[in-house]
């Protein structure tokens, strides 16, 4: 048995396995993970800013301002224009950079005053904004993932019996076929790269193997003008 024949058998086996598993699991089950991820990300990106402003910021605003002040007092009590570059904590430097705040100007303008209090007042808002958006994004993503998973589970139960179950399995088989075709295409492309199997022009190496290597993804991308 030649290498091309072995690869051809593997390609057909991949596609057959994809169709069988897709039909067995059903379309809803197959689509659950990507749909859940995409919807959760969309919801998190869409509502994280609003949730942060309405719910998270009021809860963390004062604690974070106090934390920044205590952090500065503890780590750089003698903060001045000469020491600020080395002594200021990294998270505060990042917050200042992201929001275009020049800390050295603040220190210079407030010489003789409570510099730590002034820096805290200036940097508290950007730090709070960053933390609140991150927290709200994570919370929305986790909650959305759980709720969407519940909805998908209910739909999977509904579409597991009767005519809906048949449709679900047919669509699952079709989706499995498409996915397995993509995987088989990648396998054929890698096999060509590794084994350099070529037809002599008089015979085929296999229906699938010939097709995938005639229309391999690299050639298709390079042919785009």
DRENSESE-152233 format. One record per residue: x, z, y negated of N, C-alpha, C in turn; residue in one letter. Coordinates in steps of 0.05 Angstrom, whole numbers, plus 5000, padded with zeros to 4 digits. Each point is the difference from the previous one (the first is absolute). Layout:
N
KELUM    n.x    n.z    n.y   ca.x   ca.z   ca.y    c.x    c.z    c.y   res
KELUM      X      Z      Y      X      Z      Y      X      Z      Y     a
...
//
This chain:
225
KELUM    n.x    n.z    n.y   ca.x   ca.z   ca.y    c.x    c.z    c.y   res
KELUM   5017   5000   5024   4983   5000   4976   5018   5000   4975     x
KELUM   4995   4981   4983   5016   4997   4976   4992   5021   4979     x
KELUM   5018   5004   4980   4995   5019   4979   4976   4992   4983     x
KELUM   4997   4974   4996   4977   4991   4984   4974   5005   5014     x
KELUM   4999   4998   5027   4976   5007   5015   4994   5029   4998     x
KELUM   5020   5017   5003   4996   5029   4997   4988   5007   4973     x
KELUM   5012   4988   4979   4990   5005   4973   4971   4991   4997     x
KELUM   4994   4976   5011   4973   4990   4999   4980   5019   5013     x
KELUM   5007   5011   5023   4983   5019   5014   4996   5025   4983     x
KELUM   5021   5009   4988   4999   5024   4983   4981   4995   4976     x
KELUM   5001   4976   4988   4983   4994   4977   4971   5000   5009     x
KELUM   4994   4987   5022   4972   4999   5009   4990   5029   5007     x
KELUM   5018   5016   5012   4993   5027   5008   4994   5017   4975     x
KELUM   5016   4996   4979   4995   5015   4975   4972   4993   4988     x
KELUM   4994   4974   5000   4974   4992   4989   4977   5010   5017     x
KELUM   5003   4997   5026   4979   5010   5018   4996   5030   4997     x
KELUM   5022   5015   4998   4998   5029   4997   4986   5007   4974     x
KELUM   5006   4985   4979   4988   5005   4974   4970   4995   5000     x
KELUM   4992   4979   5014   4971   4994   5002   4986   5022   5016     x
KELUM   5011   5007   5023   4988   5020   5017   4998   5027   4986     x
KELUM   5022   5009   4988   5000   5026   4987   4981   5000   4975     x
KELUM   5000   4977   4986   4982   4998   4977   4971   5002   5008     x
KELUM   4993   4986   5022   4972   5001   5010   4993   5028   5011     x
KELUM   5019   5012   5013   4995   5027   5011   4996   5021   4978     x
KELUM   5017   4999   4980   4998   5020   4978   4979   4994   4980     x
KELUM   4993   4974   4996   4981   4993   4980   5012   4995   4973     x
KELUM   4987   4985   4983   5010   4993   4974   5003   5024   4982     x
KELUM   4980   5017   5000   5000   5024   4982   5023   5018   5006     x
KELUM   5005   5005   5026   5023   5017   5008   5026   4987   4992     x
KELUM   5003   4974   5003   5025   4986   4993   5004   5000   4970     x
KELUM   4979   4997   4985   5002   4998   4971   5002   5028   4986     x
KELUM   4995   5021   5016   4998   5027   4988   5025   5008   4985     x
KELUM   5023   4998   5012   5025   5010   4988   5007   4985   4974     x
KELUM   5002   4973   5000   5006   4987   4975   4979   5003   4979     x
KELUM   4975   5000   5008   4978   5003   4980   5001   5028   4988     x
KELUM   5004   5020   5017   5002   5028   4991   5023   5003   4980     x
KELUM   5023   4989   5007   5023   5002   4982   4996   4986   4974     x
KELUM   4990   4976   5000   4996   4984   4976   4979   5013   4982     x
KELUM   4977   5009   5011   4979   5012   4984   5010   5027   4988     x
KELUM   5014   5015   5016   5010   5026   4990   5020   4996   4977     x
KELUM   5017   4980   5002   5019   4994   4979   4985   4990   4975     x
KELUM   4980   4983   5003   4985   4990   4977   4986   5023   4986     x
KELUM   4988   5017   5015   4986   5023   4988   5020   5019   4986     x
KELUM   5022   5005   5013   5020   5017   4988   5011   4989   4974     x
KELUM   5007   4974   5000   5010   4987   4975   4979   4999   4979     x
KELUM   4975   4996   5008   4978   4996   4980   4992   5026   4986     x
KELUM   5001   5022   5015   4988   5025   4989   5020   5023   4996     x
KELUM   5025   4996   5007   5020   5021   4997   5003   5009   4971     x
KELUM   5001   4981   4982   5003   5008   4971   4977   5016   4990     x
KELUM   4975   4991   5007   4976   5015   4991   4998   5027   5012     x
KELUM   5006   5002   5026   4999   5026   5013   5021   5019   4989     x
KELUM   5024   4988   4995   5021   5017   4988   4992   5011   4973     x
KELUM   4988   4983   4984   4992   5009   4973   4978   5021   5000     x
KELUM   4980   4996   5017   4976   5017   5000   5004   5025   5017     x
KELUM   5015   4999   5021   5001   5023   5019   5027   5012   5003     x
KELUM   5021   4984   5003   5026   5010   5007   5014   5012   4975     x
KELUM   5000   4986   4978   5014   5009   4976   4991   5028   4991     x
KELUM   4973   5004   4998   4991   5027   4991   5010   5023   5018     x
KELUM   5004   4994   5026   5009   5021   5018   5030   5005   4999     x
KELUM   5016   4979   4994   5029   5003   5002   5014   5001   4973     x
KELUM   4985   4995   4979   5013   4997   4973   5016   5025   4992     x
KELUM   4987   5023   5000   5013   5024   4991   5021   5009   5020     x
KELUM   4995   5000   5026   5020   5008   5020   5026   4983   4998     x
KELUM   4997   4974   4996   5024   4983   4998   5015   5005   4974     x
KELUM   4986   5004   4978   5013   5006   4975   5016   5026   5002     x
KELUM   4988   5020   5013   5014   5025   5004   5024   4997   5019     x
KELUM   4996   4983   5020   5022   4995   5019   5024   4986   4986     x
KELUM   4994   4980   4983   5021   4986   4986   5016   5019   4982     x
KELUM   4985   5017   4985   5013   5019   4982   5017   5019   5016     x
KELUM   4990   5012   5021   5016   5019   5017   5024   4986   5012     x
KELUM   4996   4975   5008   5023   4985   5012   5022   4996   4980     x
KELUM   4993   4993   4976   5020   4996   4979   5014   5026   4993     x
KELUM   4984   5021   4997   5012   5026   4994   5019   5010   5021     x
KELUM   4993   4995   5025   5017   5009   5022   5025   4983   5004     x
KELUM   4998   4973   4997   5022   4983   5006   5017   4992   4976     x
KELUM   4989   4999   4977   5015   4992   4976   4991   5016   4976     x
KELUM   5005   5026   4999   4991   5016   4978   5014   4994   4973     x
KELUM   5025   4988   5002   5015   4994   4976   5000   4970   4994     x
KELUM   4977   4988   5005   4998   4971   4997   5006   4991   4971     x
KELUM   5017   4980   4997   5006   4989   4974   5007   4970   5003     x
KELUM   5006   4987   4978   5005   4971   4999   5023   4992   5018     x
KELUM   5020   5018   5004   5023   4994   5016   4995   5003   5030     x
KELUM   4983   5019   5007   4996   5007   5029   4975   4987   5012     x
KELUM   4983   4989   4984   4974   4991   5010   5002   4978   5021     x
KELUM   5020   4982   4997   5003   4978   5019   5006   5010   5028     x
KELUM   5014   5022   5003   5008   5010   5026   4981   5022   5010     x
KELUM   4989   5016   4981   4984   5023   5008   4971   4995   5005     x
KELUM   4988   4979   4987   4972   4996   5003   4993   4992   5029     x
KELUM   4980   5012   5012   4992   4993   5028   4993   4971   5003     x
KELUM   5006   4989   5023   4996   4971   5005   4971   4991   4996     x
KELUM   4980   5016   5009   4972   4992   4997   4992   4998   4971     x
KELUM   5012   5016   4983   4993   4998   4971   5014   4976   4988     x
KELUM   5024   4994   5009   5013   4975   4991   4984   4976   5007     x
KELUM   4990   4999   5025   4984   4977   5009   4975   4998   4984     x
KELUM   4986   5023   4995   4976   4999   4984   5005   4990   4972     x
KELUM   5022   5009   4988   5007   4991   4973   5006   4970   4999     x
KELUM   5014   4991   5021   5007   4971   5001   4975   4983   5003     x
KELUM   4982   5008   5018   4975   4985   5006   4982   4998   4975     x
KELUM   5001   5020   4983   4982   5000   4977   5015   4995   4974     x
KELUM   5025   4991   5002   5015   4993   4977   5006   5022   4981     x
KELUM   5004   5024   5010   5005   5024   4983   5030   5005   4998     x
KELUM   5010   5002   4976   5028   5005   4995   5004   5030   4997     x
KELUM   5010   5013   5021   5004   5029   4999   5021   5009   4980     x
KELUM   5021   4984   4997   5021   5007   4981   4989   5001   4972     x
KELUM   4982   4982   4993   4988   5001   4973   4983   5025   4997     x
KELUM   4986   5009   5020   4984   5024   4999   5018   5024   4995     x
KELUM   5023   5001   5014   5018   5022   4997   5012   5000   4972     x
KELUM   5008   4977   4990   5012   4998   4974   4980   5007   4978     x
KELUM   4975   4992   5003   4980   5005   4979   4991   5029   5000     x
KELUM   5004   5014   5022   4991   5028   5001   5023   5020   5002     x
KELUM   5022   4993   4989   5023   5018   5000   4993   5026   4985     x
KELUM   5006   5022   5013   4994   5026   4988   4973   5011   5009     x
KELUM   4984   4983   5013   4974   5009   5010   5002   5006   5030     x
KELUM   4977   5006   5012   4999   5004   5029   5000   4972   5013     x
KELUM   5024   4990   5006   5002   4973   5011   4985   4997   5027     x
KELUM   5002   5021   5016   4987   4999   5027   4969   4997   4996     x
KELUM   4989   5014   4981   4971   4998   4995   4993   4973   4991     x
KELUM   5017   4988   4982   4994   4973   4990   5002   4979   5022     x
KELUM   5020   5003   5017   5003   4981   5022   4977   5002   5020     x
KELUM   4992   5025   5005   4977   5005   5018   4975   4987   4988     x
KELUM   4995   5004   4975   4976   4989   4987   5001   4969   5001     x
KELUM   5023   4988   4998   5002   4971   5000   4998   4988   5028     x
KELUM   5014   5013   5019   5001   4988   5027   4978   5009   5019     x
KELUM   4985   5021   4992   4979   5010   5018   4979   4978   5005     x
KELUM   4992   4986   4979   4979   4980   5004   5008   4977   5019     x
KELUM   5024   4987   4997   5007   4979   5019   5003   5011   5029     x
KELUM   5012   5023   5003   5003   5012   5026   4973   5005   5013     x
KELUM   4982   5011   4984   4973   5006   5010   4986   4974   5008     x
KELUM   5003   4979   4984   4987   4974   5006   5011   4989   5026     x
KELUM   5026   5001   5004   5012   4989   5024   4991   5016   5025     x
KELUM   5001   5026   4998   4992   5017   5023   4971   4997   5006     x
KELUM   4983   4999   4980   4971   4998   5004   4992   4974   5013     x
KELUM   5013   4978   4991   4993   4974   5012   5009   4999   5029     x
KELUM   5024   5010   5006   5010   5000   5028   4982   5017   5017     x
KELUM   4993   5024   4991   4982   5017   5016   4973   4988   5004     x
KELUM   4988   4989   4979   4973   4988   5003   5001   4976   5018     x
KELUM   5022   4984   4999   5002   4976   5017   5001   5009   5029     x
KELUM   5016   5020   5006   5002   5009   5028   4974   5012   5010     x
KELUM   4987   5016   4983   4974   5012   5008   4979   4978   5005     x
KELUM   4998   4981   4982   4980   4979   5003   5006   4983   5025     x
KELUM   5025   4994   5004   5008   4984   5023   4993   5014   5026     x
KELUM   5006   5026   5002   4995   5015   5025   4970   5003   5004     x
KELUM   4985   5008   4980   4971   5003   5002   4987   4973   5007     x
KELUM   5008   4979   4986   4988   4973   5005   5006   4991   5029     x
KELUM   5024   5005   5009   5007   4993   5028   4982   5014   5020     x
KELUM   4995   5025   4996   4983   5016   5018   4971   4989   4999     x
KELUM   4990   4997   4976   4972   4990   4998   4996   4972   5011     x
KELUM   5019   4982   4994   4998   4973   5010   5002   5000   5031     x
KELUM   5017   5017   5011   5003   5002   5029   4974   5008   5013     x
KELUM   4986   5019   4987   4974   5009   5010   4980   4977   5000     x
KELUM   4999   4985   4977   4981   4978   4998   5006   4979   5021     x
KELUM   5026   4993   5003   5008   4980   5020   4992   5009   5028     x
KELUM   5004   5026   5006   4993   5011   5026   4970   4997   5006     x
KELUM   4984   5005   4979   4971   4997   5003   4992   4971   5005     x
KELUM   5013   4982   4984   4994   4971   5004   5009   4991   5027     x
KELUM   5022   5010   5010   5010   4993   5026   4980   5008   5022     x
KELUM   4988   5023   4996   4980   5009   5020   4975   4983   4998     x
KELUM   4992   4993   4976   4976   4984   4996   5004   4972   5012     x
KELUM   5024   4989   4996   5005   4972   5009   5013   5000   5028     x
KELUM   4995   5020   5016   5011   5000   5027   4980   4994   5022     x
KELUM   4974   4998   4992   4979   4995   5019   4983   4976   4992     x
KELUM   4987   4988   5020   4981   4978   4995   5013   4975   4988     x
KELUM   4984   4986   4985   5009   4975   4989   5022   5004   4980     x
KELUM   4999   5023   4985   5021   5007   4981   5027   5004   5015     x
KELUM   4998   5012   5024   5024   5005   5015   5012   4973   5009     x
KELUM   4984   4981   5008   5010   4974   5008   5014   4986   4977     x
KELUM   4987   5000   4976   5011   4988   4976   5027   5013   4993     x
KELUM   5000   5027   5002   5024   5015   4994   5023   4992   5018     x
KELUM   4994   4996   5026   5021   4993   5019   5009   4971   4996     x
KELUM   4982   4982   4994   5007   4973   4995   5019   4998   4975     x
KELUM   4991   5013   4979   5017   5000   4976   5027   5014   5005     x
KELUM   4999   5021   5017   5025   5014   5007   5019   4981   5015     x
KELUM   4988   4985   5019   5017   4980   5014   5012   4979   4982     x
KELUM   4984   4991   4981   5010   4980   4981   5022   5012   4983     x
KELUM   4996   5024   4990   5021   5013   4984   5025   5005   5016     x
KELUM   4996   5008   5026   5023   5004   5017   5015   4974   5005     x
KELUM   4985   4978   5002   5013   4974   5004   5017   4993   4976     x
KELUM   4989   5004   4976   5015   4993   4976   5025   5017   4997     x
KELUM   4998   5026   5006   5023   5018   4998   5021   4993   5021     x
KELUM   4991   4995   5024   5019   4993   5022   5013   4973   4995     x
KELUM   4986   4982   4988   5012   4974   4992   5023   5004   4981     x
KELUM   4995   5017   4980   5022   5006   4981   5024   5012   5014     x
KELUM   4995   5019   5018   5022   5013   5015   5014   4980   5017     x
KELUM   4985   4982   5014   5012   4980   5018   5016   4980   4983     x
KELUM   4991   4994   4977   5014   4982   4981   5027   5012   4994     x
KELUM   5001   5026   4993   5024   5014   4994   5019   5000   5024     x
KELUM   4989   5006   5024   5016   5000   5024   5013   4973   5005     x
KELUM   4984   4979   4998   5011   4973   5004   5022   4993   4980     x
KELUM   4996   5008   4975   5020   4995   4979   5026   5015   5007     x
KELUM   4998   5025   5008   5024   5016   5007   5013   4989   5025     x
KELUM   4984   4991   5019   5012   4988   5024   5016   4975   4994     x
KELUM   4990   4984   4981   5014   4976   4992   5027   5008   4986     x
KELUM   4999   5021   4983   5024   5008   4987   5021   5011   5020     x
KELUM   4990   5014   5020   5019   5014   5019   5010   4980   5021     x
KELUM   4982   4985   5013   5007   4984   5023   5005   4970   4993     x
KELUM   4992   4991   4976   5004   4973   4991   4991   4980   5021     x
KELUM   4975   5003   5010   4989   4983   5020   4988   4975   4986     x
KELUM   5009   4977   5008   4991   4975   4987   4990   4981   5022     x
KELUM   4979   4984   4993   4990   4980   5018   5017   4975   4996     x
KELUM   5003   4983   5021   5016   4976   4998   4985   4976   4989     x
KELUM   4975   5005   4992   4983   4978   4989   4983   4987   5021     x
KELUM   5005   5004   5026   4985   4988   5021   4981   5020   5014     x
KELUM   5005   5025   4997   4983   5020   5012   4994   5023   4981     x
KELUM   4979   5014   5005   4993   5022   4984   5011   5026   5012     x
KELUM   5003   5020   4984   5009   5026   5010   4977   5019   5005     x
KELUM   4976   4990   4994   4976   5016   5003   4982   4996   4976     x
KELUM   4974   5000   5004   4982   4994   4978   5003   5019   4977     x
KELUM   5000   5026   5005   5002   5019   4979   5028   5000   4988     x
KELUM   5020   5000   5017   5028   5001   4990   5006   4976   4982     x
KELUM   4991   4977   5008   5004   4976   4983   4985   5002   4974     x
KELUM   4975   5009   5001   4984   5002   4976   5012   5020   4980     x
KELUM   5007   5024   5010   5010   5020   4982   5027   4992   4988     x
KELUM   5016   4986   5015   5026   4992   4989   4998   4975   4982     x
KELUM   4980   4984   5005   4995   4977   4982   4990   5010   4973     x
KELUM   4984   5021   5000   4988   5011   4976   5010   5029   4996     x
KELUM   5026   5004   5001   5010   5027   4997   4998   5009   4971     x
KELUM   4998   5026   4994   4994   5010   4973   5022   4993   4980     x
KELUM   5026   5000   5009   5021   4994   4981   4998   4971   4990     x
KELUM   4995   4981   5018   4997   4972   4992   4976   4997   4981     x
KELUM   4978   5014   5006   4976   4998   4984   5006   5011   4972     x
KELUM   5014   5022   4998   5007   5011   4974   5019   4982   4984     x
KELUM   5019   4989   5014   5020   4982   4987   4987   4974   4991     x
KELUM   4978   4992   5013   4987   4974   4993   4983   5003   4975     x
KELUM   4994   5025   4991   4983   5003   4977   5016   4993   4975     x
KELUM   4989   4982   4984   5013   4991   4976   4994   5018   4976     x
//
